[in-house]
Amino acid sequence: MPAHVSTLQLIGMTALTLATVAWAVVVTRLLRRNRREALAWHAARALPAFPHQPKAAPPRESVELTPAEQDAFAGLVRRLGGRSGRSGRPGR
């Protein structure tokens, strides 16, 4: 025991330390219990604020391209595909 610390100070510090540890244990247990209850509540009850989500995806949409559009798209793919490995600037 340090010479400059009184017995009452040591008892007070020990009591504060024990109270802090007890408080931390109680708060931790309360938070764990509340988290379990909250998870069970959410799992058992659907949230009414969100609309019902469909189980399946919507049907896919497709559009037929004209021959001119197909040629333009093929040219774009060729132009963009030729840039791999280069600096990405046109004309180089």
C-alpha positions in Angstrom: 0.0 0.0 0.0 1.4 3.4 -0.9 2.4 5.6 2.0 0.6 8.7 1.0 -2.8 7.0 0.4 -5.2 6.5 3.4 -7.2 3.4 4.1 -10.5 5.2 3.4 -9.2 6.2 0.0 -8.2 2.6 -0.9 -11.6 1.3 0.3 -13.4 4.0 -1.7 -11.4 3.2 -4.8 -12.1 -0.5 -4.4 -15.8 0.1 -4.0 -15.9 2.4 -7.1 -14.1 -0.3 -9.1 -16.4 -3.0 -8.0 -19.5 -0.9 -8.7 -18.1 -0.1 -12.2 -17.5 -3.8 -13.0 -21.0 -4.7 -11.7 -22.6 -1.9 -13.8 -20.7 -3.1 -16.9 -21.9 -6.7 -16.3 -25.5 -5.7 -15.8 -25.6 -3.4 -18.9 -24.0 -6.1 -21.1 -26.6 -8.7 -20.0 -29.4 -6.3 -20.6 -28.2 -5.4 -24.0 -27.8 -9.1 -25.0 -31.3 -9.9 -23.7 -32.8 -7.0 -25.5 -31.0 -7.9 -28.8 -32.3 -11.4 -28.6 -35.8 -10.2 -28.0 -35.6 -7.7 -30.8 -34.3 -10.2 -33.3 -37.1 -12.6 -32.4 -39.7 -9.9 -32.7 -38.4 -8.9 -36.2 -38.3 -12.5 -37.3 -41.9 -13.2 -36.1 -43.5 -10.0 -37.5 -43.2 -8.5 -40.9 -42.6 -4.8 -41.1 -45.8 -3.1 -42.2 -44.0 0.0 -43.6 -42.5 -1.9 -46.5 -44.8 -3.0 -49.3 -45.1 -6.7 -50.1 -42.2 -7.8 -52.3 -42.9 -10.2 -55.2 -41.3 -13.6 -55.0 -40.3 -13.8 -58.7 -38.5 -11.3 -60.8 -40.5 -9.4 -63.5 -40.4 -10.8 -67.0 -37.4 -9.8 -69.1 -37.9 -7.2 -71.8 -36.1 -7.3 -75.1 -36.2 -5.1 -78.2 -35.3 -6.2 -81.7 -32.6 -4.0 -83.3 -32.7 -2.9 -86.9 -29.8 -4.0 -89.1 -28.4 -0.4 -89.0 -28.5 -0.5 -85.2 -26.8 -3.9 -85.0 -24.0 -2.6 -87.3 -23.6 0.5 -85.1 -23.5 -1.6 -82.0 -21.0 -4.0 -83.5 -18.8 -1.0 -84.6 -19.0 0.4 -81.0 -18.0 -2.9 -79.5 -15.0 -3.2 -81.9 -13.9 0.4 -81.1 -14.1 -0.1 -77.4 -12.7 -3.6 -77.5 -9.6 -2.4 -79.4 -8.6 -0.1 -76.5 -7.7 -3.0 -74.1 -4.0 -2.7 -73.3 -3.7 0.8 -74.7 -3.8 4.2 -73.0 -7.5 4.6 -73.8 -7.1 7.7 -75.9 -8.4 7.6 -79.4 -5.8 7.8 -82.2 -3.0 6.1 -80.3 
